[in-house]
Amino acid sequence: MSSGTNAGEWEFPGGKIDPGESFDEGLLREVLEETGLVVLLQKVAGCAEFELPDRKVAYLILEGRVQSGQLRLSDEHDAFDWVPIAELPRMDIAEQFQKFALDYARSKAG
């Protein structure tokens, strides 16, 4: 659960890519920084977008598997939860991820 921009709402680990960093490198770094977990990226799960007053933010959401590490949250988050995919749409998830959560849960249900 985020304690920053989307305080009190659930969101996925991730963040901005640093200059000179590939997308994969940036995502792996962000997940490690925010969760303490090393993951293996598997495939694109979907996308999301959010409009701010001065820009539009695009999110590329990937599936991954935990490879190693001990779960520990960064200061950016104050809680975590492992939930079945079917439960995603019922979570108090950040607005920009709500459509993705619904579509992803539906795609995995059938």
Secondary structure, 3 states (H helix, E strand, C coil): CECCCCCCCECCCCCCCCCCCCHHHHHHHHHHHHHCEEEEEEEEEEEEEEECCCCEEEEEEEEEEEEEECCCCCCCECCCCCCCHHHHHHCCECHHHHHHHHHHHHHHHC
